[in-house]
Amino acid sequence: MRCSGLIARTSAQLHLHSIKRSFATSSFLRRAFQDGDVVLLKDKKAASHEGVLVKLQAAKQTHTHRGNLAHADIIGKEPRQLVHSTRGNAYRIHEPTLAEYVRLTPRLVTPIYPSDANLIVSLLDLHVETPSESPNGNSPVEILEAGTGHGALTLHLARAIHAANPRLPKLQNYTSEQEAEDPVYLGESMADLQDANIETWRANRGAIVHTLDISGKHSKHARKIVEGFRHGMYAGSVDFHVGDPASWITEQLKVRKTEDPFLSHVLLDLPGADSYLDVVASALQVNGLLAVFNPSITQIVECVEKIRKDRMPYLLDQVVELGASTIREWDVRAVRPRATLRKAELKDTPDSSSGDEPIDPVKGQEARDNELARDLAKNEEKWAMVCRPKAGLEVVGGGFIALWRKMEPANLSESPEASPAPAATEEA
Ligand SMILES: C[S@@+](CC[C@H](N)C(=O)[O-])C[C@H]1O[C@@H](n2cnc3c(N)ncnc32)[C@H](O)[C@@H]1O
């Protein structure tokens, strides 16, 4: 049975009404920016400038410390073209990647960082069928993410399963004011028919991410984040819920009128994950995966201990430390010694900072830039390459993820967690 009854219906439907174009990579490569797009503007002169995200609104301007940028000047341009501020500074316009979008959107809570989110999605080993491959009547793949937070992992999960869902039906954009004048067809208004189309579409999805947060505020914010990425191209694959895993699962089983587990994957990113292991076991399919993400290994140990003590039907697959293998961004570019030398001479002022001040990674990098420029200048006119890890961009994220497979309760004795601890031995 498919789930749709618990969703804030009007909001989800209104959002789906607004998706009119394709936002897949194939359509985006040479697409002129339009009103309503979110773009990333990067200062052309500052290689380490992370950029700013801007939602384009034709009548608006974005203020920067190097002048104002009129959105109307950006609309119509293609990715990588330049736009100039009122003070003549050039900014390159980019289509933000998912990682850039997650990193630069305003946040209420700390998200799982893109490199960690990618690894988690990969560990979950998600493989979906396209709608044409999936035989009619197959139950959808349903994933529960508890701890929606910023919606960062939600977006990564949705990206992984999105291809399982059929294309959205073609819809007219009806607003509530227009509804009074809707043409009526066989006793139903067009808006009602469209709502019905969306409900049918939702019921035919091949894969759904259910994302759950105890905080209505976080959930609302995360919904905006998900809907803001490429005009919400992944939003239809996500159902947002407010509550905790115990109440949500109990309610779902009641609504579905069955005791049958319906989730293939569960990801817990919330405090006290160990207190939900039991209820999750009742909703997770046999061989389904439970992943627990925690910043501290001791919290993972608590889960392992609880599973052993309460003889829960889980088999520990693996425990992985995230963020341990540093993914470092490098600065690789060709420079002209003369120009860099002039810049270095300008910046070559005595260091006024006292030894007691904390090290500022960005200032430290500037000092090293100056040294490098002086070295390169010795090579006169030749182009030279700068190749080094970017400084000032911290390695962020990290934590631990543990993965368990759900077992048939009958096979519990096979689980090493359930077997008695070996007798302690001492070396002579
Ligand atoms: C660190 S954030 C999750 C970040 C998220 N995974 C992301 O990638 O953006 C943890 C979230 O768990 C939520 N939370 C805390 N306790 C919870 C509970 N018992 N049930 C559901 N959500 C809970 C918090 O409100 C918070 O939004």
The ligand as a Gaussian input file, in Angstrom:
#p B3LYP/6-31G(d) Opt

LIG

0 1
 C       22.004000      17.345000      12.809000
 S       20.403000      17.606000      12.269000
 C       20.299000      16.530000      10.872000
 C       20.999000      17.079000       9.659000
 C       20.521000      16.451000       8.390000
 N       20.804000      15.046000       8.330000
 C       21.110000      17.146000       7.165000
 O       21.837000      16.502000       6.400000
 O       20.835000      18.323000       6.942000
 C       19.451000      16.702000      13.468000
 C       17.957000      16.938000      13.341000
 O       17.300000      15.945000      14.142000
 C       16.131000      16.514000      14.656000
 N       15.698000      15.687000      15.803000
 C       16.193000      15.689000      17.073000
 N       15.560000      14.752000      17.810000
 C       14.655000      14.159000      17.001000
 C       13.681000      13.133000      17.179000
 N       13.532000      12.516000      18.334000
 N       12.915000      12.774000      16.125000
 C       13.058000      13.405000      14.926000
 N       13.957000      14.379000      14.700000
 C       14.742000      14.755000      15.719000
 C       16.533000      17.932000      15.014000
 O       15.399000      18.788000      15.084000
 C       17.488000      18.281000      13.860000
 O       16.814000      18.975000      12.848000

